[in-house]
Amino acid sequence: MMESNSHKQRIVVGIDGSDQSREALEWAIGEARLRGAKLEVVHAWIWPSLSSEHPSFPAITDPDLEAKAFLAKFTKEVLEKVPASDLEIEELTLVGPAALVLDEQAEGADLLVVGARGHGGFTGLLLGSVSQQVTHHAPCPVVIIRKHSDRAGH
């Protein structure tokens, strides 16, 4: 029996709330539309482990619920600017370091899209940016989107 070549493409885009991740999502929406691909919008988060040294640390009732609310709000804001009602879009909040989460989620994907810089700050200098890490380990092609004002000639 022959396999069907009707494979629906899948594009994974990582977001962290930064302007560059917003532009990455906008670009990924356009690319998904061109390819007729499913779009997976991924937000990776890490909950700091709490030790007994910090018993008064304020409790967050449900960090996963907060991550989901953040992702839904972020995606909705972008979709108000770049409508995508014709696309299949899935929002995923996953626990773990962003580069690792994105590499794992990109398994079997046709494309992984990330912003060149996010909210990494000093941590990014120590660990290397997510975009650098995924280009070395992603199981599929990677597109890195630079903020529009950072592009040559702008």
C-alpha positions in Angstrom: 0.0 0.0 0.0 1.4 3.4 -1.0 1.7 6.2 1.5 -0.2 9.4 0.8 1.9 12.5 0.1 -0.8 14.7 1.6 1.3 15.5 4.6 0.0 18.7 6.2 3.0 20.9 7.0 3.6 22.0 10.5 5.3 25.2 11.6 6.4 25.7 15.2 7.0 29.3 16.5 8.5 30.1 19.9 7.2 33.2 21.7 8.3 34.9 24.9 6.4 38.2 24.8 9.2 40.2 23.3 8.8 42.4 20.2 11.0 40.0 18.2 8.8 37.0 19.2 5.8 39.1 18.1 7.4 39.6 14.7 8.4 35.9 14.6 4.7 35.0 15.1 3.6 37.5 12.5 6.1 36.0 10.0 5.1 32.5 10.9 1.4 33.3 10.3 2.2 34.5 6.8 4.4 31.4 6.1 1.8 29.0 7.4 -0.8 30.7 5.1 1.5 30.3 2.1 2.2 26.7 2.9 -1.3 25.7 4.1 0.5 24.6 7.3 -0.7 24.1 10.8 0.9 26.6 13.2 1.9 25.7 16.7 2.6 28.7 18.9 4.8 27.6 21.8 5.6 29.4 25.0 8.2 27.6 27.2 8.3 28.5 30.9 10.2 27.4 34.0 8.9 27.5 37.5 11.7 28.2 39.9 12.2 25.4 42.4 11.6 26.6 45.9 13.7 25.5 48.8 12.8 25.5 52.5 15.0 28.6 52.8 12.2 30.6 51.2 9.0 29.6 53.0 7.5 33.0 52.6 7.8 33.0 48.8 4.4 34.2 47.5 2.3 31.3 46.1 1.1 31.5 42.5 -2.1 29.5 42.4 -1.5 27.9 39.1 1.6 28.9 37.1 0.5 26.8 34.1 -2.8 28.6 34.0 -0.9 31.9 34.1 1.3 30.8 31.2 -1.7 29.8 29.2 -3.4 33.1 29.8 -0.2 35.0 28.8 0.0 32.9 25.6 -3.7 33.4 24.7 -3.4 37.2 25.3 -0.2 37.5 23.3 -1.5 35.4 20.4 -4.9 37.3 20.3 -3.0 40.7 20.1 -1.0 39.5 17.1 -4.1 38.0 15.4 -5.9 41.3 15.8 -3.1 42.8 13.7 -2.5 39.8 11.4 -5.8 37.9 11.0 -5.4 34.2 10.5 -8.9 32.8 10.7 -8.1 30.5 7.7 -5.3 28.8 9.7 -5.2 25.9 12.1 -3.4 27.3 15.2 -2.6 25.5 18.3 -1.3 27.2 21.4 1.1 25.2 23.7 2.6 26.1 27.0 5.3 23.7 27.9 7.6 23.5 31.0 11.3 23.6 30.4 14.2 25.7 29.0 13.0 27.4 25.9 15.7 26.0 23.5 15.1 22.4 24.7 11.3 22.7 24.6 11.4 24.2 21.1 13.8 21.6 19.8 11.6 18.8 21.2 8.4 20.4 19.8 10.0 20.9 16.4 10.5 17.1 16.0 8.7 16.2 12.8 7.9 19.9 12.0 8.7 21.4 8.7 10.0 24.7 10.1 10.9 26.3 13.5 10.6 30.1 13.8 12.1 32.2 16.6 13.0 35.8 17.2 16.7 36.7 17.1 16.5 38.1 20.7 13.9 37.8 23.4 13.8 38.5 27.0 17.0 36.7 27.7 19.0 39.6 29.0 22.1 38.7 31.0 21.0 35.1 31.2 21.2 35.0 27.4 24.8 36.1 27.6 25.7 33.3 30.0 23.8 30.5 28.3 23.7 31.6 24.7 20.5 32.9 23.1 17.6 30.6 22.3 18.0 31.3 18.6 21.7 30.3 18.7 20.9 27.1 20.6 18.0 26.0 18.4 20.1 26.5 15.2 22.6 24.0 16.5 20.1 21.4 17.7 16.7 21.7 15.9 15.5 18.7 14.0 14.2 20.9 11.1 15.1 24.1 9.3 15.1 27.2 11.5 14.1 30.8 10.6 15.4 33.5 12.9 13.4 36.8 12.7 15.2 40.0 13.6 13.2 43.0 14.9 12.1 45.1 11.9 14.1 48.1 13.2 17.2 46.0 13.5 17.2 44.9 9.8 19.7 46.5 7.5 18.6 49.7 5.8 15.9 50.5 8.5 
